[in-house]
């Protein structure tokens, strides 16, 4: 059995991803909140298409109102649960912020390592 050796450039993303995984395991509520926040931001940023307006029309307005009510109820219930567990909204936001920073750092580091590995591979002559 052969041992695979990784360069420092290839090990850094692995350790960053491992650390991000540990943060996610330690803070599942923050992961959930972060995922919901990313979904809401993505939905808000993406433009509405003509076809969506055509298909959903008036139904879209009712769905939007229902979604807003659901989001408000979810937020209020979430805050109540956090408080019931002794976690302040400020502490939860801090955890979500740290999680997002970790995810961005992991993605950035992985991208840099991939580019470095590709550049190294491109420089090596093929046999």
C-alpha positions as semicolon CSV with decimal commas, in nm:
position;residue;x (nm);y (nm);z (nm)
1;X;0,000;0,000;0,000
2;X;0,144;0,336;-0,099
3;X;0,129;0,647;0,112
4;X;-0,002;0,966;-0,045
5;X;0,203;1,272;0,040
6;X;0,048;1,613;0,007
7;X;0,228;1,941;-0,041
8;X;0,169;2,221;0,212
9;X;-0,052;2,394;-0,049
10;X;-0,274;2,085;-0,063
11;X;-0,284;2,036;0,316
12;X;-0,402;2,388;0,402
13;X;-0,748;2,353;0,244
14;X;-0,792;2,016;0,416
15;X;-0,718;2,163;0,759
16;X;-0,939;2,465;0,688
17;X;-1,227;2,244;0,579
18;X;-1,178;2,023;0,884
19;X;-1,189;2,331;1,109
20;X;-1,503;2,457;0,932
21;X;-1,663;2,115;0,987
22;X;-1,579;2,128;1,356
23;X;-1,730;2,476;1,384
24;X;-2,046;2,352;1,212
25;X;-2,075;2,054;1,445
26;X;-2,028;2,275;1,750
27;X;-2,282;2,535;1,632
28;X;-2,571;2,365;1,448
29;X;-2,813;2,650;1,518
30;X;-2,570;2,898;1,368
31;X;-2,534;2,676;1,061
32;X;-2,911;2,663;1,023
33;X;-2,943;3,039;1,062
34;X;-2,654;3,100;0,824
35;X;-2,805;2,871;0,560
36;X;-3,142;3,042;0,590
37;X;-2,977;3,385;0,565
38;X;-2,786;3,284;0,253
39;X;-3,106;3,149;0,095
40;X;-3,295;3,469;0,172
41;X;-3,012;3,682;0,034
42;X;-2,991;3,473;-0,283
43;X;-3,367;3,503;-0,334
44;X;-3,358;3,877;-0,279
45;X;-3,066;3,932;-0,517
46;X;-3,190;3,720;-0,807
47;X;-3,418;3,917;-1,039
48;X;-3,776;3,808;-1,097
49;X;-3,830;3,686;-1,451
50;X;-4,116;3,775;-1,684
51;X;-4,221;3,412;-1,690
52;X;-4,245;3,401;-1,309
53;X;-4,467;3,710;-1,312
54;X;-4,679;3,555;-1,588
55;X;-4,717;3,217;-1,416
56;X;-4,763;3,334;-1,061
57;X;-4,924;3,679;-1,095
58;X;-5,168;3,735;-0,807
59;X;-5,072;3,404;-0,648
60;X;-4,719;3,541;-0,615
61;X;-4,843;3,828;-0,401
62;X;-5,024;3,589;-0,167
63;X;-4,722;3,359;-0,153
64;X;-4,495;3,656;-0,081
65;X;-4,722;3,772;0,201
66;X;-4,740;3,418;0,344
67;X;-4,361;3,380;0,317
68;X;-4,308;3,712;0,495
69;X;-4,543;3,603;0,775
70;X;-4,368;3,267;0,798
71;X;-4,027;3,435;0,810
72;X;-4,143;3,667;1,087
73;X;-4,289;3,377;1,285
74;X;-3,971;3,173;1,235
75;X;-3,754;3,463;1,346
76;X;-3,964;3,530;1,655
77;X;-3,978;3,161;1,749
78;X;-3,606;3,122;1,686
79;X;-3,527;3,418;1,909
80;X;-3,753;3,279;2,182
81;X;-3,577;2,943;2,161
82;X;-3,234;3,104;2,172
83;X;-3,333;3,304;2,478
84;X;-3,483;2,992;2,640
85;X;-3,142;2,824;2,598
86;X;-2,957;3,125;2,736
87;X;-2,825;3,241;2,400
88;X;-2,865;3,607;2,315
89;X;-2,945;3,725;1,965
90;X;-2,613;3,908;1,966
91;X;-2,423;3,587;2,048
92;X;-2,610;3,397;1,775
93;X;-2,529;3,667;1,519
94;X;-2,165;3,651;1,624
95;X;-2,163;3,272;1,572
96;X;-2,327;3,305;1,231
97;X;-2,074;3,572;1,138
98;X;-1,784;3,350;1,247
99;X;-1,930;3,056;1,056
100;X;-1,969;3,260;0,738
101;X;-1,614;3,393;0,774
102;X;-1,490;3,034;0,811
103;X;-1,682;2,921;0,502
104;X;-1,549;3,213;0,296
105;X;-1,195;3,146;0,419
106;X;-1,226;2,775;0,339
107;X;-1,356;2,847;-0,011
108;X;-1,084;3,104;-0,074
109;X;-0,808;2,877;0,052
110;X;-0,940;2,582;-0,147
111;X;-0,952;2,797;-0,461
112;X;-0,597;2,919;-0,408
113;X;-0,473;2,564;-0,352
114;X;-0,654;2,441;-0,663
115;X;-0,502;2,719;-0,872
116;X;-0,157;2,648;-0,729
117;X;-0,189;2,275;-0,792
118;X;-0,312;2,336;-1,147
119;X;-0,025;2,575;-1,217
120;X;0,225;2,323;-1,078
121;X;0,071;2,042;-1,283
122;X;0,075;2,259;-1,597
123;X;0,449;2,325;-1,555
124;X;0,535;1,953;-1,533
125;X;0,597;1,786;-1,867
126;X;0,377;1,487;-1,941
127;X;0,562;1,159;-2,001
